[in-house]
């Protein structure tokens, strides 16, 4: 009788563990290396500014897009606490970590980023919503000839401080 209970408990534990593991989806994202070390100053500006935001959380990750605007190269960096938005993006090139923060690159740009042979694994709850959230600020920087300059910030909400 003890053997039956033991087998039953062992079986239930295995089923429970299996069900728990199936609640998460695993994503293998190629790791990117930053080529231009001056680009870290741009990331520092974003991280410093975000820490003063009403919605800041250490779990926020950021996407990086590069595009042309009026014949200028523009870097857009936008945050979200929803990793699924980034890891399931059709435009995703890869990711890197800087100061314990994940950055997902959505535009191929060899002057700034190169792919490595490594991958970063992200485990995300299958039931996490993937809708967009407009409470996060978007930071825009221009750059030319390895010079970066602040362009603008959209949708920034400063934290309210009480005395």
Helices and strands as residue ranges (DSSP letters): H 2-21, E 24-34, H 39-50, E 61-69, E 72-80, H 83-87, E 94-98, E 101-105, E 113-125, E 138-144, E 147-154
